[in-house]
Amino acid sequence: MKVLFLFSRGSLGPDDEPIGVLYLSAFLKAHGHTVDIGIEDKEDIHELVRRMQPDILAYSVITGFQNDMLALNRSVRPLVPNALSVFGGPHSTFYPETVNEEGVDGVCIGEGELAFAELLDRLEKGQSINELQSWFIKSKDTGIVHRNAVRPLIDDLDSLPFPDRELLRKYDQGRKPTMLHFMGVRGCPFSCSYCFNHAYRKLYKNDKGYVRFRSVGSIIRELQLAKASFNLKLVRFLDDTFIVNRKWLKEFSQQYKEKIGIQFQCNVRLDLVDNWTVNLLTSAGGYSVSAGLEHGNEMIREHILKRKMSNAQIVEACRIIKKAGMRLLLHNMVGVPGTSIQDDLETLDLNIMCKPDYAWVSLCAPYPQTDLGRFAQDCGEFDGAVNSLPPTYHVRTPLRLVDKHKVEHLHKLFPIVVRIPALRGVLPLILRFSDSDLLFSVLTKLHFKFKKYSYDSVIYPKQPKKVGQSQSGPSNTPG
């Protein structure tokens, strides 16, 4: 059967790889099906649909882009009236009510490889799809929705084919990408209130093996193939907490250094960072790490965000990372429900102490189905409506905050003040003018320009320097 994955305008960044779709494509191709992709920013989607005449229109959706994806589906459906339109991804998993939308025939919940392959196999054989595990299926005849339980998680990740990177080749325009994304683990053992993992884990409450690791040999083989096929300068690992399994990390670091030798970026959890883990990362070629600081107030961090770590642990971990010569990106959020602008300034001040190379900051987006989403509703600061969540948490907050405009202005200045701490003293004066739409517009443009500069020249540079060498961009490394 022919499957076409579609992405609406703006739903993928210029350097994004939809890694979940690439895994699905590889799995479906291994089962004898034809797969293509269409990205609205990069080609004429309607012409692609006319030419391919797919049997399945597929959409992997993150919350905030659901309406754009639904609109795209409605616009192309008339071109292939007999095709099935199916939705998956995190939004569909937590909002399976999407199946009730016009033009949607099915919603896949949770991991999609086995579920999608079985759907296609049954359709090919003319069999009923109403009772498929992990699917909400709408009957075309009656409109009745058949709601089925999720199937067990895939236990052996090594059994999956490597992501289908050939799917994106048509967009390379003859240039080989210099940075690709990889995953060595699925799942996270922690339960941060704002993250999907604790909600996702509830779907599989009878499945004990939620956190699953690929073997080191498997991920090294994938990296070797990518190294031979692309112009790799920097490898980015998307795993939520790359250093959580110390035995796996030790084996990986040894093999990666011997067989790959390309600098890489990964995500760490600061209360798991010590000299031993950082030495392993740097010896293998670790160039930069991302870590969640999230909030500068310990009580808020522990009791609202469910991240139990002290400020002392955070500062020490950042010191170790910076001393080793690695670039550091810290994740933060402002405008947390039940907090104030003064609490957000604590977050800013802790970042200044930690001296990251870039302080990434979001306006808190309390997704319904998460503990933080329920807390925001209890506080009366969020109505719980999924369509009130914007596609980006970098412009306006969806919450009804007392200091709403001050929080939004602080968000725009936050990473700049962290890199130029001398600006901290004038910040209260700037925030006095937070009702100014002109100032907001100027700060928003400045925020995105500074973010792009920091990513392109410091965190994910096209040509990263060797660890320990002088690197492009200003440095806050302690002496």
Helices and strands as residue ranges (DSSP letters): E 2-7, H 19-30, E 34-39, H 45-52, E 56-60, H 66-76, G 77-79, E 84-88, H 89-94, G 96-100, E 106-108, H 113-125, E 135-138, E 145-147, G 157-159, G 165-171, E 179-182, E 185-186, H 196-203, E 212-213, H 216-229, E 234-237, H 246-259, E 264-268, G 270-272, H 275-284, E 286-294, H 298-303, H 311-323, E 327-334, H 341-354, E 358-363, H 371-378, G 386-388, H 404-419, G 421-426, H 427-431, H 437-454, I 455-459
